[in-house]
Amino acid sequence: MTSTDSAKTPYYITTAITYPNGVPHIGHAYEYIATDAMARFKRLDGFDVMFLTGTDEHGMKIAQTAEKEGITPTELVDRNAAVYKEAHAVLGISYDRFIRTTDADHCAASQAIWRKMEEAGDIYLGKYEGWYSVRDEAYYGEDETELREDGNRYSKVTETVLTWTEEESYFFRLSNYQDKLLALYDAEPDFGAPRTRFNEVISFVKGGLEDLSISRTTFDWGVPVPGDDKHVMYVWVDALTNYLTGVGYPDTDSESFRKFWPADVHVIGKDISRFHAVYWPAFLMSAGIELPKRVMIHGFLHNNGVKMSKSLGNVVAPADWVGQYGLDQVRFFLLREVPFGADGSYNHDAVVGRMNSDLANNLGNLAQRSLSMVAKNCNATVPVPGPLTAADEEMLAAAGALLPHARDCYQVQDFHGSLERIWHVLGDTNAYFAEQAPWVLRKTDVPRMETVLYVTLEVLRIVSILIQPVMPDAAAKLLTVLGQGESSDESVRQFAAIGTPLVPGTVLPAPTPIFPKYEEPAEA
Ligand code: ME8
């Protein structure tokens, strides 16, 4: 660690860890990209960031998939963890650690938290009978199930098929935590977000909590229960613990644990809010470990409004989209299109609409037109601004207000809100450019033309710095054509540099178009 790191405020962010029993789809990509944008934002804002992601490799579902494929669970997870890692690379995910729950340090961490909960008197041996969903790796209460026409019993919560299961099991005294959890939700109203989704969790807890079965004996693909290796841990006990392993638990004196725990935010999807906002804080309270500060629950993405499913053949592989539209375009679309927290829908026309209007027109065209004028008429250097008019001042003030606005938005993972405001300012800048008409001023008032071009480049510089978390490659290209590229000091691209205006006289490279319009491929 460098001395500058120790002066920075730590920020610890996690994604859910994916079950590597299938292939990554656009819903997973959405979560990785949002979390990555958050991590990049904080790094650019001067924080010392720890970003954890990975794969959730134990449990019955993995064991069953391996059996179906005629391979061992280890072969399955080794093969598929590599596929998920590759998806992270394709999506430009800047994680600090990719955790696999079969990693040795993770098994040790899971056993350590188990012992802590046991020492607290919260674990006992009993017998479990109930409706189990292998898909969700979860039991459901009788009232949460229904028998359907096909003869199967389904979870009404997640629409998955249930099987009646009876086994000896260790239990966690979740029933002891109802009041403590409700007190937590009262004291920390932002512990879960957005509010509507958090309210669902609170109602669930208010409805009463039963003790939770936390071990299995019917298969052995899991972390052995300490002192009783007939049992493996219920996969969610081990899965949730990944957030602790990632920062060095059980070594609570380690530099990384002291620095990064408690986590600032766990980013997860709506189907697993109960695990993160009920079970996880209860386990941590029991083990005497500080609680994470926030659980951010995002919505689900649907293909044209229809749930993705293999049988419908509408599952989008992230790499296909990146190949078709480009990485930054996909990242932008996902974060701009759907308010984080809400459910959203995607389709080809919506992506193309964003690419052509927001990216190619509003941003790309403005950059290309202003930079070409500077190249031709200002000696390819940042021009010297003259006295500023009210219109110039207004433009610069609007751009200057973007950073505090973005900070407020990212504080609550409102990526959509931040991008919306940035594009609003870009819309105003396009109107300003059209009204000021620097191509006319070129013939009538050159100093005024230089001022208009300077103001436009300055807005573009601020916008380029601020869109780095969402579109790292395109922003880097824009910053390069604005003379703030790789060859200059890195600090000019940090958020702290936003208040330091472009230096007139800076030599600019030849402008190159950055956001091409999407052209439909010619019919074969
Ligand atoms: O739940 N749209 O793993 P997972 C948006 N291993 N997000 C979606 C989605 C969709 N269509 N489908 C899934 C698990 N997700 C557990 C997590 S964490 C300790 C253990 C999200 O592979 C889902 O909500 O089923 C979750 O946050 C993540 O993808 C991984 O889902």
Boltz pocket constraint, residues with backbone or C-beta under 6 A from the ligand:
constraints:
  - pocket:
      binder: B
      contacts: [[A, 15], [A, 16], [A, 17], [A, 18], [A, 19], [A, 20], [A, 26], [A, 27], [A, 28], [A, 30], [A, 31], [A, 56], [A, 236], [A, 239], [A, 240], [A, 242], [A, 267], [A, 268], [A, 269], [A, 270], [A, 271], [A, 272], [A, 299], [A, 300], [A, 301], [A, 302], [A, 308]]
      max_distance: 6.0
